[in-house]
Amino acid sequence: TAQAYQNEEEAGIAIRESGLARQDIFITTKYSGRDSLDIPTSIENSLKNLGVTYVDLYLIHHPRLAVPDIPTAWREMESLKEKGLVKSIGVSNFGVEELQVLLSSAKIKPAANQIMLHPYIYPKHKPIIEFGAQHGIITEAYSSLIPITQLPGGPLDKPLNEIAERLGATPDQVIFAWVKAKGAVVVTTSSKKSRLEGYLDAADL
């Protein structure tokens, strides 16, 4: 979830109604700079909305939100981890240059960098994945299904469908397997249990 999505309260309700123990749920949310609030205030609001005492991963949603600058904002993130409000800290939509600036003064390296990743933009984002791997930063991939959901009819369609047919899989499963092969972790969502189970099966392709 993320502050910008305005769904933390709903997520908190779902967590409580799930009946699952807190340690069995991995919660990620993002600092999105809503209402011009700073990082310490925003995490407190997020914890209240989610109904928990900590989140497992807290991300800076975009480099432009790292104010007044990346080193200062990252120090605030490190402070949250030191206080036990978050288990891990990371970033989202950071390029190589922003990651270099962050690492130059960081005491704690980002656990993850969440970026858009699909075959059509892979050449552009490949350096980010490689840089992350070199520095122990996990790349999380969002919007990986854009070639199917938003850009159908493109050059990927034919080979994607052929591969899916050969493997007895769905095109979205093939894309998720591709993301994994590129060294990234898929971040996705669905309201259908069957579809989520199908996404998990993509790991075996």
C-alpha positions in Angstrom: 0.0 0.0 0.0 1.0 3.7 0.0 -0.2 7.0 1.4 -0.8 8.2 -2.1 -3.1 5.3 -2.8 -5.3 6.3 0.1 -6.0 2.7 0.9 -4.1 2.2 4.2 -7.3 2.2 6.3 -8.9 -0.4 4.1 -5.7 -2.5 4.3 -5.8 -2.2 8.1 -9.4 -3.5 8.1 -8.4 -6.4 5.9 -5.5 -7.3 8.2 -7.7 -7.3 11.3 -10.5 -9.3 9.6 -8.0 -11.8 8.1 -7.4 -13.4 11.5 -3.7 -13.8 10.7 -1.0 -13.2 13.2 1.0 -10.0 12.6 4.2 -12.0 12.1 2.5 -13.9 9.2 1.8 -10.8 7.2 4.4 -8.7 5.3 3.3 -5.1 5.2 4.9 -2.6 2.8 3.8 1.0 2.6 5.3 4.2 1.1 6.1 7.7 2.2 4.2 9.8 -0.4 4.5 13.3 1.1 0.7 13.6 1.4 -0.5 16.9 2.9 3.2 18.1 2.9 3.8 16.0 6.1 7.4 14.9 6.9 8.6 11.4 7.1 8.3 10.9 10.9 4.8 12.2 11.0 3.7 10.2 8.0 4.9 6.9 9.3 2.9 7.5 12.5 -0.2 8.2 10.5 0.4 5.1 8.4 0.8 2.9 11.5 -2.4 4.3 12.9 -4.3 3.7 9.6 -3.0 0.2 9.3 -3.6 -0.6 13.0 -0.1 -2.0 13.5 2.9 -1.0 15.6 5.4 -1.4 12.7 5.6 -2.1 9.0 8.0 -4.6 7.4 9.2 -2.3 4.6 8.8 1.5 4.3 9.7 3.1 1.0 10.3 6.7 -0.3 7.8 6.7 -3.1 9.8 8.8 -5.5 13.1 10.7 -5.5 11.3 14.1 -5.7 9.8 13.4 -2.3 13.2 13.1 -0.7 13.3 16.7 0.7 15.2 18.8 1.3 17.6 16.3 -0.3 18.2 12.5 -0.6 20.8 12.2 2.2 18.6 14.2 4.7 15.5 12.2 3.9 17.3 8.9 4.1 18.7 9.8 7.5 15.1 10.2 8.7 14.3 6.8 7.2 17.2 5.3 9.1 15.9 6.8 12.3 12.6 5.1 11.8 14.4 1.7 11.6 16.5 2.5 14.6 13.3 3.2 16.6 11.7 0.0 15.5 8.8 1.6 13.6 9.9 -0.2 10.4 11.8 -3.4 9.9 13.4 -2.4 6.6 13.7 0.7 4.6 13.9 1.3 0.8 13.1 3.4 -2.1 10.9 3.5 -5.2 11.5 4.8 -8.7 15.1 5.6 -7.9 17.6 5.6 -10.8 21.3 4.8 -10.6 22.2 8.4 -10.0 19.8 8.8 -7.1 21.0 5.5 -5.6 24.6 6.6 -5.8 23.7 9.8 -4.0 21.9 7.9 -1.3 24.6 5.3 -0.8 27.3 8.0 -0.5 26.1 8.9 3.0 23.9 6.0 4.1 24.5 4.1 7.3 21.9 1.6 6.2 21.5 0.5 2.6 18.1 0.4 1.0 16.6 -3.1 1.3 14.7 -2.6 -2.0 14.1 -0.3 -4.9 10.7 -0.7 -6.4 10.6 0.2 -10.1 8.3 -0.2 -13.1 9.6 -3.2 -15.1 8.4 -4.9 -18.2 10.0 -6.1 -21.5 9.4 -2.8 -23.4 11.4 -0.7 -20.9 13.9 -3.4 -19.8 16.8 -1.9 -21.8 16.3 1.5 -20.0 16.0 0.0 -16.5 18.6 -2.8 -16.8 21.3 -0.6 -15.3 19.2 0.0 -12.3 18.7 -3.7 -11.7 22.4 -4.3 -12.2 23.5 -1.5 -9.9 21.1 -2.8 -7.2 22.5 -6.3 -7.5 26.0 -5.0 -7.1 25.1 -3.2 -3.9 22.7 -5.8 -2.3 19.5 -3.8 -3.1 16.6 -6.0 -4.2 14.7 -4.8 -7.2 11.0 -5.0 -6.9 9.0 -4.8 -10.2 5.6 -3.2 -10.5 3.4 -2.8 -13.6 5.0 -5.8 -15.3 1.8 -6.7 -17.1 1.5 -3.4 -19.0 2.3 -5.1 -22.3 -0.8 -7.2 -21.8 -3.2 -4.8 -20.0 -2.3 -1.4 -21.6 -0.2 -2.1 -24.7 -1.8 -5.1 -26.4 -1.1 -5.6 -30.1 2.6 -4.8 -29.7 5.7 -6.8 -30.9 5.7 -8.8 -27.7 2.3 -10.4 -28.3 3.3 -13.2 -30.7 6.4 -14.5 -28.9 4.6 -14.2 -25.6 1.6 -16.2 -26.7 3.8 -18.8 -28.4 5.9 -19.3 -25.2 2.7 -19.5 -23.0 1.2 -22.1 -25.3 4.5 -24.1 -25.3 4.7 -24.1 -21.5 1.0 -24.6 -20.9 0.9 -21.3 -19.0 -0.8 -17.9 -19.3 0.9 -14.9 -20.8 0.9 -13.1 -17.5 2.6 -16.1 -15.9 5.3 -16.0 -18.6 5.9 -12.3 -18.0 6.3 -12.8 -14.2 8.7 -15.7 -14.9 10.6 -13.3 -17.1 10.8 -10.7 -14.3 12.2 -13.3 -12.0 14.8 -14.3 -14.6 15.9 -10.7 -14.8 16.7 -10.7 -11.1 13.6 -8.8 -9.8 10.8 -9.6 -7.5 7.3 -9.2 -8.8 4.9 -6.8 -7.0 1.3 -7.3 -8.2 -2.2 -7.4 -7.0 -5.6 -9.0 -7.8 -9.0 -9.3 -6.2 -9.2 -12.9 -7.4 -7.7 -15.7 -5.4 -7.4 -18.0 -8.4 -5.4 -15.4 -10.3 -3.1 -14.9 -7.3 -2.5 -18.6 -7.1 -1.7 -18.6 -10.8 0.8 -15.9 -10.3 2.6 -18.0 -7.6 2.7 -20.9 -10.1 4.8 -18.6 -12.4 7.7 -19.2 -10.1 7.9 -22.8 -11.4 8.1 -21.9 -15.1 
